[in-house]
Amino acid sequence: MKLRAMAVELPEVPEHPNRVAFEGVLTVVDEPSSKPPSGARGHRVVLTRSAALAALPSLLGMGVDFTPSWDGHDARRKCGVITEADLVGRQLKVNGYLFAKDFPEVIRQLRQTMPGEMGMSYELANARVEDMNAQIWTLTRATFTGAAILLRDKAAYRNTRFELSPKRCRSLAAAASMRRDGQRPQLRTRGSELPRRTFVQQPGKETRWKSMTY
């Protein structure tokens, strides 16, 4: 199993009324989507591992949104934030917080869902498609602009997952450890193990696509 991770470490605030931790699987890499996502012109898509690795930093600090019917995206309903992104095997896992005080109805509804019922869907911009004429589009580069919580069977990738976490995010545990050691908690990223990726666009073969939601 290979792990690539990035996180934003936040200072711990015990019993913060507006933070409820979540964890989930945002998508899988190197596998075709279960169905065509919005914005892909009816094509199923594959997010390559190299594209996902290069885009991990763009996930940090991005908002998590929802629709009242839990069936799509609404970028103006930001109910949480992503603070950690891990690529474990083929799963792109995320952790973060929902704004519990600001969106009590979201927390209430999520706590009433059955295990495995909820999934996730990511939002992309500046995606590059290797071959627009291919039956399945291969995304070789992209920038994450957010994510949505939705019913798992409504997501383009059926192997996603979303659930409220019974424990605090690992980023908070790390911040608490820093404070015990006498260090001042600070905002920082970790991800020095991430390899640098270089993308070369070949004229006529790779096409830049403005935005997609998955």
PyMOL commands that place a pseudoatom at each C-alpha (Angstrom):
pseudoatom trace, name=CA, resn=MET, resi=1, chain=A, elem=C, hetatm=0, pos=[0.000, 0.000, 0.000]
pseudoatom trace, name=CA, resn=LYS, resi=2, chain=A, elem=C, hetatm=0, pos=[1.325, 3.422, -0.969]
pseudoatom trace, name=CA, resn=LEU, resi=3, chain=A, elem=C, hetatm=0, pos=[0.344, 6.590, 0.888]
pseudoatom trace, name=CA, resn=ARG, resi=4, chain=A, elem=C, hetatm=0, pos=[0.645, 10.196, -0.220]
pseudoatom trace, name=CA, resn=ALA, resi=5, chain=A, elem=C, hetatm=0, pos=[-0.830, 12.809, 2.110]
pseudoatom trace, name=CA, resn=MET, resi=6, chain=A, elem=C, hetatm=0, pos=[-1.228, 16.510, 2.691]
pseudoatom trace, name=CA, resn=ALA, resi=7, chain=A, elem=C, hetatm=0, pos=[-2.901, 18.292, 5.597]
pseudoatom trace, name=CA, resn=VAL, resi=8, chain=A, elem=C, hetatm=0, pos=[-3.557, 21.646, 7.174]
pseudoatom trace, name=CA, resn=GLU, resi=9, chain=A, elem=C, hetatm=0, pos=[-2.932, 21.539, 10.921]
pseudoatom trace, name=CA, resn=LEU, resi=10, chain=A, elem=C, hetatm=0, pos=[-5.293, 23.708, 12.946]
pseudoatom trace, name=CA, resn=PRO, resi=11, chain=A, elem=C, hetatm=0, pos=[-5.043, 24.665, 16.616]
pseudoatom trace, name=CA, resn=GLU, resi=12, chain=A, elem=C, hetatm=0, pos=[-7.189, 22.531, 18.859]
pseudoatom trace, name=CA, resn=VAL, resi=13, chain=A, elem=C, hetatm=0, pos=[-10.279, 24.172, 20.345]
pseudoatom trace, name=CA, resn=PRO, resi=14, chain=A, elem=C, hetatm=0, pos=[-11.962, 21.727, 22.763]
pseudoatom trace, name=CA, resn=GLU, resi=15, chain=A, elem=C, hetatm=0, pos=[-15.713, 21.322, 22.272]
pseudoatom trace, name=CA, resn=HIS, resi=16, chain=A, elem=C, hetatm=0, pos=[-15.794, 23.789, 19.386]
pseudoatom trace, name=CA, resn=PRO, resi=17, chain=A, elem=C, hetatm=0, pos=[-19.530, 24.211, 18.615]
pseudoatom trace, name=CA, resn=ASN, resi=18, chain=A, elem=C, hetatm=0, pos=[-19.019, 24.771, 14.898]
pseudoatom trace, name=CA, resn=ARG, resi=19, chain=A, elem=C, hetatm=0, pos=[-16.694, 21.838, 14.142]
pseudoatom trace, name=CA, resn=VAL, resi=20, chain=A, elem=C, hetatm=0, pos=[-17.842, 18.284, 13.534]
pseudoatom trace, name=CA, resn=ALA, resi=21, chain=A, elem=C, hetatm=0, pos=[-15.194, 16.079, 11.962]
pseudoatom trace, name=CA, resn=PHE, resi=22, chain=A, elem=C, hetatm=0, pos=[-15.876, 14.019, 8.867]
pseudoatom trace, name=CA, resn=GLU, resi=23, chain=A, elem=C, hetatm=0, pos=[-13.973, 11.486, 6.800]
pseudoatom trace, name=CA, resn=GLY, resi=24, chain=A, elem=C, hetatm=0, pos=[-14.625, 10.067, 3.388]
pseudoatom trace, name=CA, resn=VAL, resi=25, chain=A, elem=C, hetatm=0, pos=[-13.455, 8.648, 0.095]
pseudoatom trace, name=CA, resn=LEU, resi=26, chain=A, elem=C, hetatm=0, pos=[-13.741, 11.412, -2.473]
pseudoatom trace, name=CA, resn=THR, resi=27, chain=A, elem=C, hetatm=0, pos=[-12.944, 9.317, -5.545]
pseudoatom trace, name=CA, resn=VAL, resi=28, chain=A, elem=C, hetatm=0, pos=[-10.815, 6.512, -6.919]
pseudoatom trace, name=CA, resn=VAL, resi=29, chain=A, elem=C, hetatm=0, pos=[-7.924, 6.944, -9.357]
pseudoatom trace, name=CA, resn=ASP, resi=30, chain=A, elem=C, hetatm=0, pos=[-6.997, 4.996, -12.484]
pseudoatom trace, name=CA, resn=GLU, resi=31, chain=A, elem=C, hetatm=0, pos=[-10.550, 3.602, -12.696]
pseudoatom trace, name=CA, resn=PRO, resi=32, chain=A, elem=C, hetatm=0, pos=[-13.417, 4.724, -14.963]
pseudoatom trace, name=CA, resn=SER, resi=33, chain=A, elem=C, hetatm=0, pos=[-16.301, 6.469, -13.262]
pseudoatom trace, name=CA, resn=SER, resi=34, chain=A, elem=C, hetatm=0, pos=[-19.457, 4.409, -12.789]
pseudoatom trace, name=CA, resn=LYS, resi=35, chain=A, elem=C, hetatm=0, pos=[-21.407, 6.841, -14.949]
pseudoatom trace, name=CA, resn=PRO, resi=36, chain=A, elem=C, hetatm=0, pos=[-20.738, 10.076, -16.883]
pseudoatom trace, name=CA, resn=PRO, resi=37, chain=A, elem=C, hetatm=0, pos=[-20.260, 13.059, -14.578]
pseudoatom trace, name=CA, resn=SER, resi=38, chain=A, elem=C, hetatm=0, pos=[-21.824, 16.443, -15.174]
pseudoatom trace, name=CA, resn=GLY, resi=39, chain=A, elem=C, hetatm=0, pos=[-19.796, 18.435, -17.683]
pseudoatom trace, name=CA, resn=ALA, resi=40, chain=A, elem=C, hetatm=0, pos=[-18.236, 15.410, -19.412]
pseudoatom trace, name=CA, resn=ARG, resi=41, chain=A, elem=C, hetatm=0, pos=[-20.579, 15.411, -22.433]
pseudoatom trace, name=CA, resn=GLY, resi=42, chain=A, elem=C, hetatm=0, pos=[-21.843, 11.914, -21.713]
pseudoatom trace, name=CA, resn=HIS, resi=43, chain=A, elem=C, hetatm=0, pos=[-18.381, 10.378, -21.285]
pseudoatom trace, name=CA, resn=ARG, resi=44, chain=A, elem=C, hetatm=0, pos=[-17.243, 8.311, -18.345]
pseudoatom trace, name=CA, resn=VAL, resi=45, chain=A, elem=C, hetatm=0, pos=[-13.907, 9.553, -17.042]
pseudoatom trace, name=CA, resn=VAL, resi=46, chain=A, elem=C, hetatm=0, pos=[-10.675, 8.304, -15.488]
pseudoatom trace, name=CA, resn=LEU, resi=47, chain=A, elem=C, hetatm=0, pos=[-8.674, 10.493, -13.117]
pseudoatom trace, name=CA, resn=THR, resi=48, chain=A, elem=C, hetatm=0, pos=[-5.063, 9.366, -13.391]
pseudoatom trace, name=CA, resn=ARG, resi=49, chain=A, elem=C, hetatm=0, pos=[-2.975, 8.794, -10.299]
pseudoatom trace, name=CA, resn=SER, resi=50, chain=A, elem=C, hetatm=0, pos=[-0.384, 11.338, -11.427]
pseudoatom trace, name=CA, resn=ALA, resi=51, chain=A, elem=C, hetatm=0, pos=[-3.084, 13.976, -11.936]
pseudoatom trace, name=CA, resn=ALA, resi=52, chain=A, elem=C, hetatm=0, pos=[-4.562, 13.277, -8.502]
pseudoatom trace, name=CA, resn=LEU, resi=53, chain=A, elem=C, hetatm=0, pos=[-1.152, 13.498, -6.824]
pseudoatom trace, name=CA, resn=ALA, resi=54, chain=A, elem=C, hetatm=0, pos=[-0.363, 16.799, -8.493]
pseudoatom trace, name=CA, resn=ALA, resi=55, chain=A, elem=C, hetatm=0, pos=[-3.782, 18.174, -7.507]
pseudoatom trace, name=CA, resn=LEU, resi=56, chain=A, elem=C, hetatm=0, pos=[-3.709, 17.142, -3.811]
pseudoatom trace, name=CA, resn=PRO, resi=57, chain=A, elem=C, hetatm=0, pos=[-2.582, 20.597, -2.604]
pseudoatom trace, name=CA, resn=SER, resi=58, chain=A, elem=C, hetatm=0, pos=[-5.542, 22.230, -4.337]
pseudoatom trace, name=CA, resn=LEU, resi=59, chain=A, elem=C, hetatm=0, pos=[-7.963, 20.226, -2.150]
pseudoatom trace, name=CA, resn=LEU, resi=60, chain=A, elem=C, hetatm=0, pos=[-6.811, 21.751, 1.135]
pseudoatom trace, name=CA, resn=GLY, resi=61, chain=A, elem=C, hetatm=0, pos=[-9.101, 24.490, 2.363]
pseudoatom trace, name=CA, resn=MET, resi=62, chain=A, elem=C, hetatm=0, pos=[-11.753, 23.810, -0.280]
pseudoatom trace, name=CA, resn=GLY, resi=63, chain=A, elem=C, hetatm=0, pos=[-15.392, 23.866, 0.712]
pseudoatom trace, name=CA, resn=VAL, resi=64, chain=A, elem=C, hetatm=0, pos=[-17.802, 20.944, 1.006]
pseudoatom trace, name=CA, resn=ASP, resi=65, chain=A, elem=C, hetatm=0, pos=[-21.316, 21.603, -0.269]
pseudoatom trace, name=CA, resn=PHE, resi=66, chain=A, elem=C, hetatm=0, pos=[-24.693, 19.863, -0.495]
pseudoatom trace, name=CA, resn=THR, resi=67, chain=A, elem=C, hetatm=0, pos=[-28.196, 20.118, -1.913]
pseudoatom trace, name=CA, resn=PRO, resi=68, chain=A, elem=C, hetatm=0, pos=[-31.329, 19.649, 0.225]
pseudoatom trace, name=CA, resn=SER, resi=69, chain=A, elem=C, hetatm=0, pos=[-32.185, 16.486, -1.728]
pseudoatom trace, name=CA, resn=TRP, resi=70, chain=A, elem=C, hetatm=0, pos=[-28.602, 15.150, -1.492]
pseudoatom trace, name=CA, resn=ASP, resi=71, chain=A, elem=C, hetatm=0, pos=[-28.423, 14.490, -5.212]
pseudoatom trace, name=CA, resn=GLY, resi=72, chain=A, elem=C, hetatm=0, pos=[-25.887, 16.960, -6.613]
pseudoatom trace, name=CA, resn=HIS, resi=73, chain=A, elem=C, hetatm=0, pos=[-23.741, 20.047, -6.172]
pseudoatom trace, name=CA, resn=ASP, resi=74, chain=A, elem=C, hetatm=0, pos=[-24.477, 23.557, -4.962]
pseudoatom trace, name=CA, resn=ALA, resi=75, chain=A, elem=C, hetatm=0, pos=[-21.292, 25.594, -4.675]
pseudoatom trace, name=CA, resn=ARG, resi=76, chain=A, elem=C, hetatm=0, pos=[-23.135, 28.288, -2.692]
pseudoatom trace, name=CA, resn=ARG, resi=77, chain=A, elem=C, hetatm=0, pos=[-24.085, 25.896, 0.111]
pseudoatom trace, name=CA, resn=LYS, resi=78, chain=A, elem=C, hetatm=0, pos=[-20.663, 25.457, 1.726]
pseudoatom trace, name=CA, resn=CYS, resi=79, chain=A, elem=C, hetatm=0, pos=[-21.279, 23.497, 4.920]
pseudoatom trace, name=CA, resn=GLY, resi=80, chain=A, elem=C, hetatm=0, pos=[-17.705, 22.429, 5.661]
pseudoatom trace, name=CA, resn=VAL, resi=81, chain=A, elem=C, hetatm=0, pos=[-14.033, 22.468, 4.726]
pseudoatom trace, name=CA, resn=ILE, resi=82, chain=A, elem=C, hetatm=0, pos=[-11.421, 19.878, 3.724]
pseudoatom trace, name=CA, resn=THR, resi=83, chain=A, elem=C, hetatm=0, pos=[-8.293, 19.904, 5.884]
pseudoatom trace, name=CA, resn=GLU, resi=84, chain=A, elem=C, hetatm=0, pos=[-6.597, 16.662, 4.839]
pseudoatom trace, name=CA, resn=ALA, resi=85, chain=A, elem=C, hetatm=0, pos=[-6.207, 14.626, 1.661]
pseudoatom trace, name=CA, resn=ASP, resi=86, chain=A, elem=C, hetatm=0, pos=[-4.579, 11.201, 1.420]
pseudoatom trace, name=CA, resn=LEU, resi=87, chain=A, elem=C, hetatm=0, pos=[-4.046, 8.999, -1.625]
pseudoatom trace, name=CA, resn=VAL, resi=88, chain=A, elem=C, hetatm=0, pos=[-4.089, 5.453, -0.258]
pseudoatom trace, name=CA, resn=GLY, resi=89, chain=A, elem=C, hetatm=0, pos=[-3.852, 2.865, -2.980]
pseudoatom trace, name=CA, resn=ARG, resi=90, chain=A, elem=C, hetatm=0, pos=[-6.512, 3.947, -5.447]
pseudoatom trace, name=CA, resn=GLN, resi=91, chain=A, elem=C, hetatm=0, pos=[-8.654, 5.770, -2.904]
pseudoatom trace, name=CA, resn=LEU, resi=92, chain=A, elem=C, hetatm=0, pos=[-8.430, 9.539, -2.494]
pseudoatom trace, name=CA, resn=LYS, resi=93, chain=A, elem=C, hetatm=0, pos=[-9.415, 9.953, 1.155]
pseudoatom trace, name=CA, resn=VAL, resi=94, chain=A, elem=C, hetatm=0, pos=[-10.335, 13.262, 2.772]
pseudoatom trace, name=CA, resn=ASN, resi=95, chain=A, elem=C, hetatm=0, pos=[-10.889, 14.560, 6.295]
pseudoatom trace, name=CA, resn=GLY, resi=96, chain=A, elem=C, hetatm=0, pos=[-12.271, 17.852, 7.454]
pseudoatom trace, name=CA, resn=TYR, resi=97, chain=A, elem=C, hetatm=0, pos=[-15.015, 19.654, 9.375]
pseudoatom trace, name=CA, resn=LEU, resi=98, chain=A, elem=C, hetatm=0, pos=[-18.655, 20.460, 8.893]
pseudoatom trace, name=CA, resn=PHE, resi=99, chain=A, elem=C, hetatm=0, pos=[-19.966, 23.737, 10.334]
pseudoatom trace, name=CA, resn=ALA, resi=100, chain=A, elem=C, hetatm=0, pos=[-22.309, 22.201, 12.887]
pseudoatom trace, name=CA, resn=LYS, resi=101, chain=A, elem=C, hetatm=0, pos=[-23.624, 25.426, 14.416]
pseudoatom trace, name=CA, resn=ASP, resi=102, chain=A, elem=C, hetatm=0, pos=[-24.231, 27.055, 11.039]
pseudoatom trace, name=CA, resn=PHE, resi=103, chain=A, elem=C, hetatm=0, pos=[-25.861, 23.978, 9.474]
pseudoatom trace, name=CA, resn=PRO, resi=104, chain=A, elem=C, hetatm=0, pos=[-27.592, 22.016, 12.274]
pseudoatom trace, name=CA, resn=GLU, resi=105, chain=A, elem=C, hetatm=0, pos=[-30.052, 20.477, 9.812]
pseudoatom trace, name=CA, resn=VAL, resi=106, chain=A, elem=C, hetatm=0, pos=[-27.183, 18.969, 7.805]
pseudoatom trace, name=CA, resn=ILE, resi=107, chain=A, elem=C, hetatm=0, pos=[-25.672, 17.343, 10.893]
pseudoatom trace, name=CA, resn=ARG, resi=108, chain=A, elem=C, hetatm=0, pos=[-29.078, 16.087, 12.000]
pseudoatom trace, name=CA, resn=GLN, resi=109, chain=A, elem=C, hetatm=0, pos=[-29.852, 14.505, 8.622]
pseudoatom trace, name=CA, resn=LEU, resi=110, chain=A, elem=C, hetatm=0, pos=[-26.410, 12.928, 8.277]
pseudoatom trace, name=CA, resn=ARG, resi=111, chain=A, elem=C, hetatm=0, pos=[-26.685, 11.362, 11.720]
pseudoatom trace, name=CA, resn=GLN, resi=112, chain=A, elem=C, hetatm=0, pos=[-29.948, 9.746, 10.618]
pseudoatom trace, name=CA, resn=THR, resi=113, chain=A, elem=C, hetatm=0, pos=[-28.518, 8.114, 7.482]
pseudoatom trace, name=CA, resn=MET, resi=114, chain=A, elem=C, hetatm=0, pos=[-27.637, 4.453, 7.262]
pseudoatom trace, name=CA, resn=PRO, resi=115, chain=A, elem=C, hetatm=0, pos=[-23.959, 3.387, 7.160]
pseudoatom trace, name=CA, resn=GLY, resi=116, chain=A, elem=C, hetatm=0, pos=[-22.698, 3.410, 3.578]
pseudoatom trace, name=CA, resn=GLU, resi=117, chain=A, elem=C, hetatm=0, pos=[-25.627, 5.473, 2.304]
pseudoatom trace, name=CA, resn=MET, resi=118, chain=A, elem=C, hetatm=0, pos=[-23.700, 8.703, 1.687]
pseudoatom trace, name=CA, resn=GLY, resi=119, chain=A, elem=C, hetatm=0, pos=[-20.911, 9.344, -0.787]
pseudoatom trace, name=CA, resn=MET, resi=120, chain=A, elem=C, hetatm=0, pos=[-18.922, 12.219, -2.213]
pseudoatom trace, name=CA, resn=SER, resi=121, chain=A, elem=C, hetatm=0, pos=[-18.370, 13.975, -5.495]
pseudoatom trace, name=CA, resn=TYR, resi=122, chain=A, elem=C, hetatm=0, pos=[-15.529, 16.311, -6.385]
pseudoatom trace, name=CA, resn=GLU, resi=123, chain=A, elem=C, hetatm=0, pos=[-15.482, 19.525, -8.379]
pseudoatom trace, name=CA, resn=LEU, resi=124, chain=A, elem=C, hetatm=0, pos=[-12.763, 20.291, -10.907]
pseudoatom trace, name=CA, resn=ALA, resi=125, chain=A, elem=C, hetatm=0, pos=[-11.525, 23.208, -12.968]
pseudoatom trace, name=CA, resn=ASN, resi=126, chain=A, elem=C, hetatm=0, pos=[-8.884, 23.455, -15.686]
pseudoatom trace, name=CA, resn=ALA, resi=127, chain=A, elem=C, hetatm=0, pos=[-9.124, 19.740, -16.404]
pseudoatom trace, name=CA, resn=ARG, resi=128, chain=A, elem=C, hetatm=0, pos=[-7.093, 18.392, -19.320]
pseudoatom trace, name=CA, resn=VAL, resi=129, chain=A, elem=C, hetatm=0, pos=[-8.465, 15.512, -21.353]
pseudoatom trace, name=CA, resn=GLU, resi=130, chain=A, elem=C, hetatm=0, pos=[-5.944, 13.338, -23.140]
pseudoatom trace, name=CA, resn=ASP, resi=131, chain=A, elem=C, hetatm=0, pos=[-8.197, 12.555, -26.106]
pseudoatom trace, name=CA, resn=MET, resi=132, chain=A, elem=C, hetatm=0, pos=[-11.597, 14.196, -26.543]
pseudoatom trace, name=CA, resn=ASN, resi=133, chain=A, elem=C, hetatm=0, pos=[-12.561, 11.539, -29.118]
pseudoatom trace, name=CA, resn=ALA, resi=134, chain=A, elem=C, hetatm=0, pos=[-12.014, 8.632, -26.732]
pseudoatom trace, name=CA, resn=GLN, resi=135, chain=A, elem=C, hetatm=0, pos=[-15.033, 6.750, -25.418]
pseudoatom trace, name=CA, resn=ILE, resi=136, chain=A, elem=C, hetatm=0, pos=[-13.747, 7.184, -21.858]
pseudoatom trace, name=CA, resn=TRP, resi=137, chain=A, elem=C, hetatm=0, pos=[-12.024, 10.481, -21.117]
pseudoatom trace, name=CA, resn=THR, resi=138, chain=A, elem=C, hetatm=0, pos=[-8.667, 10.327, -19.347]
pseudoatom trace, name=CA, resn=LEU, resi=139, chain=A, elem=C, hetatm=0, pos=[-7.956, 13.356, -17.157]
pseudoatom trace, name=CA, resn=THR, resi=140, chain=A, elem=C, hetatm=0, pos=[-4.242, 14.083, -17.051]
pseudoatom trace, name=CA, resn=ARG, resi=141, chain=A, elem=C, hetatm=0, pos=[-4.362, 17.302, -15.080]
pseudoatom trace, name=CA, resn=ALA, resi=142, chain=A, elem=C, hetatm=0, pos=[-6.907, 19.213, -12.996]
pseudoatom trace, name=CA, resn=THR, resi=143, chain=A, elem=C, hetatm=0, pos=[-7.449, 21.561, -10.060]
pseudoatom trace, name=CA, resn=PHE, resi=144, chain=A, elem=C, hetatm=0, pos=[-9.853, 20.641, -7.262]
pseudoatom trace, name=CA, resn=THR, resi=145, chain=A, elem=C, hetatm=0, pos=[-12.267, 23.479, -6.451]
pseudoatom trace, name=CA, resn=GLY, resi=146, chain=A, elem=C, hetatm=0, pos=[-14.481, 21.735, -3.912]
pseudoatom trace, name=CA, resn=ALA, resi=147, chain=A, elem=C, hetatm=0, pos=[-16.545, 18.658, -3.130]
pseudoatom trace, name=CA, resn=ALA, resi=148, chain=A, elem=C, hetatm=0, pos=[-20.131, 17.681, -2.443]
pseudoatom trace, name=CA, resn=ILE, resi=149, chain=A, elem=C, hetatm=0, pos=[-21.821, 15.334, -0.005]
pseudoatom trace, name=CA, resn=LEU, resi=150, chain=A, elem=C, hetatm=0, pos=[-24.557, 13.317, -1.683]
pseudoatom trace, name=CA, resn=LEU, resi=151, chain=A, elem=C, hetatm=0, pos=[-26.265, 9.965, -1.783]
pseudoatom trace, name=CA, resn=ARG, resi=152, chain=A, elem=C, hetatm=0, pos=[-23.716, 7.392, -2.885]
pseudoatom trace, name=CA, resn=ASP, resi=153, chain=A, elem=C, hetatm=0, pos=[-25.892, 6.117, -5.733]
pseudoatom trace, name=CA, resn=LYS, resi=154, chain=A, elem=C, hetatm=0, pos=[-26.110, 9.671, -7.130]
pseudoatom trace, name=CA, resn=ALA, resi=155, chain=A, elem=C, hetatm=0, pos=[-22.332, 10.070, -7.408]
pseudoatom trace, name=CA, resn=ALA, resi=156, chain=A, elem=C, hetatm=0, pos=[-20.453, 9.401, -10.643]
pseudoatom trace, name=CA, resn=TYR, resi=157, chain=A, elem=C, hetatm=0, pos=[-18.156, 7.101, -8.652]
pseudoatom trace, name=CA, resn=ARG, resi=158, chain=A, elem=C, hetatm=0, pos=[-20.085, 4.487, -6.670]
pseudoatom trace, name=CA, resn=ASN, resi=159, chain=A, elem=C, hetatm=0, pos=[-17.071, 3.574, -4.537]
pseudoatom trace, name=CA, resn=THR, resi=160, chain=A, elem=C, hetatm=0, pos=[-17.093, 6.859, -2.620]
pseudoatom trace, name=CA, resn=ARG, resi=161, chain=A, elem=C, hetatm=0, pos=[-17.984, 7.244, 1.045]
pseudoatom trace, name=CA, resn=PHE, resi=162, chain=A, elem=C, hetatm=0, pos=[-18.865, 9.968, 3.547]
pseudoatom trace, name=CA, resn=GLU, resi=163, chain=A, elem=C, hetatm=0, pos=[-19.445, 9.736, 7.290]
pseudoatom trace, name=CA, resn=LEU, resi=164, chain=A, elem=C, hetatm=0, pos=[-19.186, 11.861, 10.391]
pseudoatom trace, name=CA, resn=SER, resi=165, chain=A, elem=C, hetatm=0, pos=[-16.072, 10.935, 12.345]
pseudoatom trace, name=CA, resn=PRO, resi=166, chain=A, elem=C, hetatm=0, pos=[-16.417, 9.839, 15.965]
pseudoatom trace, name=CA, resn=LYS, resi=167, chain=A, elem=C, hetatm=0, pos=[-12.928, 11.137, 16.627]
pseudoatom trace, name=CA, resn=ARG, resi=168, chain=A, elem=C, hetatm=0, pos=[-11.171, 14.419, 16.003]
pseudoatom trace, name=CA, resn=CYS, resi=169, chain=A, elem=C, hetatm=0, pos=[-9.222, 14.757, 12.786]
pseudoatom trace, name=CA, resn=ARG, resi=170, chain=A, elem=C, hetatm=0, pos=[-5.613, 13.636, 12.930]
pseudoatom trace, name=CA, resn=SER, resi=171, chain=A, elem=C, hetatm=0, pos=[-4.551, 17.188, 12.143]
pseudoatom trace, name=CA, resn=LEU, resi=172, chain=A, elem=C, hetatm=0, pos=[-5.959, 18.342, 15.507]
pseudoatom trace, name=CA, resn=ALA, resi=173, chain=A, elem=C, hetatm=0, pos=[-4.212, 15.516, 17.324]
pseudoatom trace, name=CA, resn=ALA, resi=174, chain=A, elem=C, hetatm=0, pos=[-0.938, 16.637, 15.780]
pseudoatom trace, name=CA, resn=ALA, resi=175, chain=A, elem=C, hetatm=0, pos=[-1.584, 20.229, 16.848]
pseudoatom trace, name=CA, resn=ALA, resi=176, chain=A, elem=C, hetatm=0, pos=[-2.290, 19.113, 20.402]
pseudoatom trace, name=CA, resn=SER, resi=177, chain=A, elem=C, hetatm=0, pos=[0.973, 17.183, 20.428]
pseudoatom trace, name=CA, resn=MET, resi=178, chain=A, elem=C, hetatm=0, pos=[2.841, 20.291, 19.312]
pseudoatom trace, name=CA, resn=ARG, resi=179, chain=A, elem=C, hetatm=0, pos=[1.310, 22.276, 22.149]
pseudoatom trace, name=CA, resn=ARG, resi=180, chain=A, elem=C, hetatm=0, pos=[2.257, 19.651, 24.734]
pseudoatom trace, name=CA, resn=ASP, resi=181, chain=A, elem=C, hetatm=0, pos=[5.821, 19.911, 23.480]
pseudoatom trace, name=CA, resn=GLY, resi=182, chain=A, elem=C, hetatm=0, pos=[5.779, 23.639, 24.121]
pseudoatom trace, name=CA, resn=GLN, resi=183, chain=A, elem=C, hetatm=0, pos=[5.479, 24.644, 20.494]
pseudoatom trace, name=CA, resn=ARG, resi=184, chain=A, elem=C, hetatm=0, pos=[2.953, 27.124, 19.230]
pseudoatom trace, name=CA, resn=PRO, resi=185, chain=A, elem=C, hetatm=0, pos=[0.355, 25.514, 16.937]
pseudoatom trace, name=CA, resn=GLN, resi=186, chain=A, elem=C, hetatm=0, pos=[0.512, 26.984, 13.474]
pseudoatom trace, name=CA, resn=LEU, resi=187, chain=A, elem=C, hetatm=0, pos=[-1.014, 26.662, 10.074]
pseudoatom trace, name=CA, resn=ARG, resi=188, chain=A, elem=C, hetatm=0, pos=[1.194, 24.593, 7.855]
pseudoatom trace, name=CA, resn=THR, resi=189, chain=A, elem=C, hetatm=0, pos=[1.076, 21.843, 5.265]
pseudoatom trace, name=CA, resn=ARG, resi=190, chain=A, elem=C, hetatm=0, pos=[2.815, 18.542, 5.210]
pseudoatom trace, name=CA, resn=GLY, resi=191, chain=A, elem=C, hetatm=0, pos=[3.519, 16.766, 2.000]
pseudoatom trace, name=CA, resn=SER, resi=192, chain=A, elem=C, hetatm=0, pos=[7.237, 16.903, 1.355]
pseudoatom trace, name=CA, resn=GLU, resi=193, chain=A, elem=C, hetatm=0, pos=[7.028, 13.267, 0.278]
pseudoatom trace, name=CA, resn=LEU, resi=194, chain=A, elem=C, hetatm=0, pos=[4.940, 14.256, -2.734]
pseudoatom trace, name=CA, resn=PRO, resi=195, chain=A, elem=C, hetatm=0, pos=[6.905, 13.875, -5.967]
pseudoatom trace, name=CA, resn=ARG, resi=196, chain=A, elem=C, hetatm=0, pos=[7.167, 16.799, -8.330]
pseudoatom trace, name=CA, resn=ARG, resi=197, chain=A, elem=C, hetatm=0, pos=[5.197, 16.187, -11.507]
pseudoatom trace, name=CA, resn=THR, resi=198, chain=A, elem=C, hetatm=0, pos=[5.827, 17.793, -14.865]
pseudoatom trace, name=CA, resn=PHE, resi=199, chain=A, elem=C, hetatm=0, pos=[3.142, 17.820, -17.548]
pseudoatom trace, name=CA, resn=VAL, resi=200, chain=A, elem=C, hetatm=0, pos=[3.953, 18.402, -21.204]
pseudoatom trace, name=CA, resn=GLN, resi=201, chain=A, elem=C, hetatm=0, pos=[1.027, 19.192, -23.459]
pseudoatom trace, name=CA, resn=GLN, resi=202, chain=A, elem=C, hetatm=0, pos=[1.318, 17.682, -26.923]
pseudoatom trace, name=CA, resn=PRO, resi=203, chain=A, elem=C, hetatm=0, pos=[-0.489, 19.720, -29.579]
pseudoatom trace, name=CA, resn=GLY, resi=204, chain=A, elem=C, hetatm=0, pos=[-3.523, 17.940, -30.966]
pseudoatom trace, name=CA, resn=LYS, resi=205, chain=A, elem=C, hetatm=0, pos=[-3.604, 15.200, -28.338]
pseudoatom trace, name=CA, resn=GLU, resi=206, chain=A, elem=C, hetatm=0, pos=[-4.455, 16.810, -25.004]
pseudoatom trace, name=CA, resn=THR, resi=207, chain=A, elem=C, hetatm=0, pos=[-7.344, 19.214, -24.571]
pseudoatom trace, name=CA, resn=ARG, resi=208, chain=A, elem=C, hetatm=0, pos=[-7.990, 21.580, -21.697]
pseudoatom trace, name=CA, resn=TRP, resi=209, chain=A, elem=C, hetatm=0, pos=[-11.497, 21.362, -20.241]
pseudoatom trace, name=CA, resn=LYS, resi=210, chain=A, elem=C, hetatm=0, pos=[-12.871, 24.182, -18.134]
pseudoatom trace, name=CA, resn=SER, resi=211, chain=A, elem=C, hetatm=0, pos=[-14.810, 22.473, -15.356]
pseudoatom trace, name=CA, resn=MET, resi=212, chain=A, elem=C, hetatm=0, pos=[-16.464, 19.240, -14.303]
pseudoatom trace, name=CA, resn=THR, resi=213, chain=A, elem=C, hetatm=0, pos=[-18.320, 17.912, -11.277]
pseudoatom trace, name=CA, resn=TYR, resi=214, chain=A, elem=C, hetatm=0, pos=[-18.185, 14.300, -10.198]
for i in range(1, 214): cmd.bond("trace and resi %d" % i, "trace and resi %d" % (i + 1))
show_as sticks, trace
zoom trace
